[in-house]
Amino acid sequence: MSPLLTMDAIEINYRLRRLGKTQAQIAQDVGVSGGVVSNVIHGRITAYAVAQHIASLLGLKIEEIWPERYIFKPRQRQSHKENMP
């Protein structure tokens, strides 16, 4: 898979099934509800631990599956003086 190529939920679920993994099993592995796993797969929420577990199962980097959600974006440094009245 080429870098930064978004996978849709159908493809993610298909690949997980091919590996013999269900969303319920992933939820149990990570300690969350099945709904959380489903929502991460469908891109409705971000939950780094869940997404990282799915990516590792698929042998991919997290940003290869969800590039718009998990690419590191450094914050701009703010001076403390700017925040003072």
C-alpha positions as semicolon CSV with decimal commas, in nm:
position;residue;x (nm);y (nm);z (nm)
1;M;0,000;0,000;0,000
2;S;0,137;0,340;-0,091
3;P;0,185;0,600;0,184
4;L;-0,110;0,820;0,273
5;L;-0,369;0,619;0,081
6;T;-0,690;0,627;0,281
7;M;-0,872;0,298;0,327
8;D;-1,249;0,301;0,364
9;A;-1,437;0,117;0,637
10;I;-1,537;-0,168;0,405
11;E;-1,174;-0,237;0,313
12;I;-1,060;-0,220;0,677
13;N;-1,334;-0,460;0,790
14;Y;-1,260;-0,695;0,498
15;R;-0,891;-0,711;0,582
16;L;-0,962;-0,765;0,952
17;R;-1,203;-1,048;0,869
18;R;-0,941;-1,208;0,643
19;L;-0,713;-1,208;0,948
20;G;-0,989;-1,370;1,154
21;K;-1,043;-1,062;1,371
22;T;-1,383;-0,915;1,453
23;Q;-1,460;-0,571;1,588
24;A;-1,572;-0,736;1,912
25;Q;-1,235;-0,909;1,949
26;I;-1,050;-0,584;1,883
27;A;-1,266;-0,407;2,139
28;Q;-1,184;-0,674;2,395
29;D;-0,812;-0,659;2,311
30;V;-0,801;-0,282;2,365
31;G;-1,057;-0,262;2,647
32;V;-1,322;-0,051;2,478
33;S;-1,675;-0,111;2,352
34;G;-1,750;-0,247;2,009
35;G;-1,912;0,084;1,924
36;V;-1,583;0,266;1,976
37;V;-1,406;0,027;1,737
38;S;-1,679;0,071;1,477
39;N;-1,668;0,449;1,510
40;V;-1,289;0,454;1,468
41;I;-1,306;0,230;1,160
42;H;-1,574;0,453;1,006
43;G;-1,379;0,769;1,087
44;R;-1,641;0,915;1,319
45;I;-1,410;0,946;1,620
46;T;-1,041;0,931;1,698
47;A;-0,912;0,687;1,956
48;Y;-0,540;0,647;1,909
49;A;-0,503;0,316;2,096
50;V;-0,779;0,153;1,891
51;A;-0,651;0,291;1,561
52;Q;-0,294;0,185;1,644
53;H;-0,408;-0,169;1,728
54;I;-0,600;-0,197;1,401
55;A;-0,304;-0,062;1,203
56;S;-0,066;-0,310;1,367
57;L;-0,302;-0,598;1,289
58;L;-0,309;-0,489;0,925
59;G;0,068;-0,440;0,914
60;L;0,031;-0,073;0,829
61;K;0,113;0,260;0,985
62;I;-0,179;0,441;1,140
63;E;-0,135;0,738;0,904
64;E;-0,162;0,507;0,602
65;I;-0,517;0,416;0,701
66;W;-0,638;0,750;0,838
67;P;-0,400;1,020;0,710
68;E;-0,638;1,306;0,780
69;R;-0,675;1,204;1,145
70;Y;-0,340;1,082;1,266
71;I;-0,068;1,285;1,097
72;F;0,136;1,473;1,352
73;K;0,076;1,845;1,331
74;P;0,305;2,040;1,563
75;R;0,148;2,325;1,751
76;Q;0,278;2,672;1,702
77;R;0,479;2,790;1,995
78;Q;0,319;3,080;2,180
79;S;0,498;3,324;2,399
80;H;0,363;3,358;2,751
81;K;0,380;3,735;2,708
82;E;0,126;3,718;2,425
83;N;-0,129;3,561;2,660
84;M;-0,091;3,820;2,937
85;P;-0,318;4,128;2,950
